Amino acid sequence: MISISHKAKQFLILLIKLLIVGGAFYFIYTQLANNDKLDWEKFIVLFQKNQSVGGISFILLLSVLNRFFEILKWQNLVSYLHKITVLESTKQVLGALTAGLFTPNGVGEYAGKALFFEKSKAKKIVFLNLICNGIQMILSIVFGIFGLLYFNANYNIITSKTVLILFGICVLLFGILFISKKINIKGYSIEKLIHKINEIPKSIHQKNMLLAVCRYLVFSHQYYFLFMAFDVDLPYLTMMATIASVYFLASSLPTFQFLDFAVKGSVAVYFFGILGINEWIVVFISTLMWFLNVVLPVIIGSYYVMNYSPHTSESELAKQTPEGGINKPKSKG
């Protein structure tokens, strides 16, 4: 193997940090500066008309709560391995979010969190992150399906026959998964995955689910309150069903984190357009949601990325000492 000197390794780590942070800020800037659909003049006029310190503070509080529930979720799941503080969980969640900004569906977030732990725990950390994101995805699917059914019942986008066919396909897919749960692919199977999930205490799963529900309710209602701030007056259930549908369908599409608002915005324009909401309002709110819940956390996460130092285990420390062990002071006499 090619050995790399300590200074070269430090320089390489610094270069990677600068690329991650510099790339993050570059993409954020380009998406905000070069989006022709963002009518800033209309936004400023509406903002001056409805400006409220209390309203702005409330929207910002929802953004803080959204990310805070995610931090608590991660702290709760990692407690299966060992206890970490809220501050440590914050560093890991925001740092990994920044690192995963350029990867499809935030895949880089998995590797980002694993870097904060010993190499021997990497697989377990990736698995815990899968559970962390998986429960959020399940909630998006459940709420999204009910939202779509409610939306379709009122606006008849697709026929009842099509709904039944889609429902039948879902049942068929679940049936195939159940039948094939014992099939091994390179040592992995659904049965083994279920067994691994069951190894985690029920109390951790219950808390994880509760925090995931809280997070979903926070960001979906933040979307709703932003529409209210833009003078959109529609029934609560109709709005929430549409928001749930948008999140479900947008989350199903493969995308990059830095393009998340563009994907959600495109889906939102279609659904909210049926409700008669102006396109520029939908695009602006989707962009604001992205800015508040991705951009701001990434800015904070950039600080943690720049201050990141590789985790060194005791075994690695032992290899770095002259005698292959951790240096101990010699006893006198």
C-alpha positions in Angstrom: 0.0 0.0 0.0 1.1 3.6 -0.7 1.8 5.4 2.6 0.8 9.0 3.0 2.7 11.3 5.3 0.8 13.0 8.2 1.2 16.5 6.6 0.0 15.2 3.2 -3.0 13.5 4.9 -3.8 16.8 6.8 -3.6 18.8 3.5 -5.8 16.3 1.7 -8.5 16.5 4.5 -8.4 20.3 4.4 -8.8 20.2 0.6 -11.8 17.9 0.8 -13.3 20.2 3.5 -12.8 23.3 1.3 -14.3 21.5 -1.7 -17.4 20.4 0.3 -18.0 23.8 1.8 -17.1 25.8 -1.3 -19.2 23.6 -3.5 -22.2 23.9 -1.1 -22.1 27.7 -1.1 -21.5 27.8 -4.9 -24.6 25.7 -5.7 -26.7 27.6 -3.2 -25.8 30.9 -4.8 -26.4 29.7 -8.3 -29.8 28.2 -7.5 -30.9 31.5 -5.8 -29.3 33.9 -8.3 -30.2 32.2 -11.6 -33.7 31.1 -11.0 -35.9 33.1 -13.4 -39.1 32.0 -11.8 -38.3 33.8 -8.5 -40.0 37.2 -8.7 -38.2 39.1 -6.0 -40.1 42.4 -6.6 -43.4 40.8 -6.0 -42.0 39.1 -2.9 -40.7 42.5 -1.5 -44.1 44.1 -2.1 -45.9 41.3 -0.3 -43.3 41.2 2.5 -43.7 44.9 3.2 -47.4 44.5 3.2 -47.5 41.6 5.6 -44.2 42.0 7.5 -44.5 40.8 11.1 -41.7 40.2 13.5 -43.8 37.6 15.3 -44.7 35.8 12.0 -41.1 35.7 10.8 -39.9 34.4 14.2 -42.6 31.7 14.2 -41.5 30.5 10.7 -37.9 30.5 11.8 -38.8 28.6 15.0 -40.5 25.9 12.9 -37.2 25.5 10.9 -35.3 25.1 14.2 -37.8 22.6 15.5 -37.7 20.7 12.2 -33.9 20.1 12.4 -33.9 19.8 16.2 -36.3 16.8 16.0 -33.9 15.2 13.5 -31.0 15.8 15.9 -33.0 14.2 18.7 -33.9 11.3 16.4 -30.2 10.6 15.7 -29.2 11.0 19.3 -31.9 8.5 20.3 -30.8 5.9 17.6 -27.1 6.2 18.4 -27.8 5.5 22.1 -28.2 1.9 20.9 -24.4 1.9 20.5 -23.4 4.5 23.1 -24.7 7.8 24.6 -23.9 11.0 22.8 -24.9 14.6 23.7 -27.3 16.9 21.8 -24.2 18.9 20.7 -22.5 15.9 19.3 -25.6 14.8 17.5 -26.0 18.4 16.1 -22.4 18.2 14.7 -23.0 14.9 13.1 -26.4 15.7 11.6 -25.5 19.1 10.2 -22.0 18.1 9.1 -23.4 15.0 7.3 -26.2 17.2 5.7 -23.5 19.5 4.2 -21.4 16.5 3.0 -24.4 14.9 1.4 -25.6 18.0 -0.4 -24.2 16.9 -3.8 -25.1 13.3 -3.7 -28.3 11.6 -5.1 -31.0 11.5 -2.4 -28.4 12.6 0.2 -26.5 9.3 0.1 -23.3 11.1 1.1 -25.0 11.8 4.5 -24.5 8.1 5.4 -20.8 8.3 4.9 -20.7 11.7 6.6 -22.1 10.4 9.8 -19.9 7.3 9.7 -16.8 9.5 9.7 -17.6 10.7 13.2 -17.2 7.1 14.6 -14.6 4.4 14.6 -14.2 2.4 11.3 -15.4 -0.7 13.1 -18.8 0.9 13.7 -19.2 2.2 10.2 -21.7 -0.5 9.1 -23.8 0.0 12.3 -23.9 3.8 11.8 -25.0 3.4 8.2 -27.7 0.9 9.3 -28.9 3.3 12.0 -29.1 6.2 9.5 -31.1 3.9 7.2 -33.6 3.5 10.1 -33.5 7.2 10.8 -34.4 8.2 7.2 -36.5 5.1 6.6 -39.1 6.0 9.3 -39.4 9.5 7.8 -39.9 8.0 4.3 -42.6 5.6 5.6 -44.5 8.6 7.2 -44.3 10.5 3.9 -45.7 7.5 2.1 -48.6 6.9 4.6 -49.6 10.6 4.8 -49.0 11.0 1.1 -51.3 8.2 0.1 -54.1 9.5 2.3 -53.4 13.0 0.9 -53.6 11.8 -2.7 -56.8 9.9 -2.0 -58.4 13.0 -0.4 -57.1 15.3 -3.2 -58.3 12.9 -5.9 -61.8 12.6 -4.3 -62.2 16.3 -4.5 -60.6 17.1 -7.9 -60.8 13.7 -9.8 -57.3 13.8 -11.3 -57.4 10.0 -11.9 -60.4 7.6 -12.1 -61.4 5.3 -9.3 -60.4 2.4 -11.6 -56.8 3.7 -11.8 -56.7 4.2 -8.0 -57.7 0.5 -7.6 -55.1 -0.7 -10.1 -52.4 1.3 -8.2 -53.5 0.0 -4.9 -53.4 -3.6 -6.4 -49.8 -3.0 -7.6 -48.8 -1.9 -4.1 -50.4 -5.0 -2.5 -48.6 -7.2 -5.1 -45.2 -5.6 -4.4 -45.7 -6.1 -0.7 -46.6 -9.7 -1.3 -43.5 -10.3 -3.4 -41.4 -8.7 -0.7 -43.0 -11.0 1.9 -42.5 -14.1 -0.1 -38.9 -13.3 -1.0 -37.8 -12.2 2.5 -35.7 -15.3 2.9 -33.8 -15.0 -0.4 -30.2 -14.2 0.2 -28.2 -11.8 -2.1 -24.5 -11.8 -1.1 -25.4 -12.6 2.5 -28.2 -10.0 2.8 -31.9 -10.7 3.0 -35.1 -8.9 4.1 -35.4 -11.4 6.9 -32.0 -10.6 8.2 -32.8 -6.9 8.0 -36.0 -7.3 10.0 -34.0 -9.4 12.6 -31.4 -6.6 12.9 -34.1 -4.0 13.3 -35.7 -6.1 16.1 -32.4 -6.2 17.9 -32.8 -2.5 18.7 -34.9 -2.0 21.9 -38.6 -1.2 21.3 -38.3 2.0 23.4 -35.8 3.4 20.9 -38.1 2.6 18.0 -41.1 4.1 19.7 -39.2 7.3 20.5 -37.9 7.4 16.9 -41.4 7.1 15.5 -42.7 9.9 17.8 -39.9 12.3 16.9 -40.4 11.5 13.2 -44.2 12.3 13.4 -43.3 15.6 15.2 -40.9 16.5 12.5 -43.3 15.7 9.7 -46.1 17.8 11.4 -43.6 20.7 11.8 -42.3 21.0 8.2 -45.7 20.3 6.7 -47.4 23.0 8.8 -44.5 25.4 8.0 -45.4 24.9 4.4 -49.1 25.6 5.3 -48.3 28.8 7.3 -46.1 30.1 4.5 -49.1 29.9 2.1 -51.2 31.7 4.7 -48.5 34.4 4.8 -48.8 34.8 1.0 -52.5 35.4 1.4 -53.6 32.0 0.1 -57.0 31.2 1.7 -58.1 27.6 1.2 -59.6 24.9 3.5 -57.1 23.4 5.9 -57.7 19.8 4.9 -57.3 20.6 1.2 -54.0 22.4 1.8 -52.6 19.7 4.1 -53.7 16.9 1.7 -51.9 18.7 -1.2 -48.8 19.3 0.9 -48.7 15.6 1.8 -49.2 14.6 -1.8 -46.3 16.9 -3.0 -43.9 15.6 -0.3 -44.8 12.0 -1.1 -44.4 12.3 -4.9 -41.3 14.6 -4.7 -39.6 12.2 -2.2 -40.2 9.3 -4.6 -38.1 11.0 -7.3 -34.3 10.5 -7.3 -32.6 13.9 -6.9 -29.8 15.8 -5.3 -30.2 17.8 -2.1 -29.2 21.1 -3.7 -31.9 20.5 -6.4 -34.5 19.4 -3.8 -36.5 22.7 -4.0 -36.6 22.5 -7.8 -38.1 19.0 -7.8 -40.6 19.8 -5.0 -41.4 23.1 -6.7 -42.2 21.4 -10.0 -44.5 18.9 -8.3 -46.0 21.7 -6.2 -46.7 23.9 -9.2 -48.8 21.1 -10.7 -50.9 20.3 -7.6 -51.3 23.8 -6.3 -52.0 25.0 -9.9 -55.2 22.8 -9.8 -56.2 24.7 -6.7 -55.8 28.0 -8.6 -52.7 29.3 -6.7 -50.4 31.5 -8.7 -47.2 29.8 -9.9 -44.8 32.4 -8.6 -46.2 32.0 -5.1 -45.7 28.2 -5.2 -42.2 28.5 -6.6 -41.3 31.1 -4.0 -42.6 29.1 -1.1 -40.8 26.0 -2.3 -37.6 28.0 -2.5 -38.2 29.5 1.0 -38.8 26.0 2.4 -35.5 24.8 0.8 -33.7 27.9 2.1 -35.0 27.6 5.7 -34.6 23.8 6.0 -31.6 23.0 3.9 -29.5 26.1 3.2 -29.5 27.5 6.8 -28.6 24.1 8.3 -25.9 23.7 5.6 -24.3 27.1 6.5 -24.1 25.9 10.2 -23.0 22.5 9.1 -20.1 24.0 7.1 -18.6 25.2 10.4 -18.6 21.6 11.7 -17.2 20.3 8.4 -14.3 22.8 8.6 -13.6 21.9 12.2 -13.9 18.2 11.6 -11.0 16.0 12.7 -10.8 12.3 11.7 -11.9 9.9 14.5 -8.9 7.9 15.8 -9.6 4.6 17.6 -7.3 3.2 20.3 -6.1 0.5 18.0 -5.0 3.2 15.4 -3.3 5.1 18.2 -1.4 2.0 19.2 -0.1 1.6 15.6 1.2 5.2 15.6 3.4 4.7 18.7 7.1 3.6 18.2 6.6 0.3 20.0 3.2 -0.5 18.6 1.5 0.4 21.8 0.2 3.5 23.6 3.1 5.2 25.4 3.0 5.0 29.2 5.2 6.9 31.6 8.0 4.8 33.0 7.8 4.1 36.7 10.6 5.4 38.9 12.8 2.8 40.7 
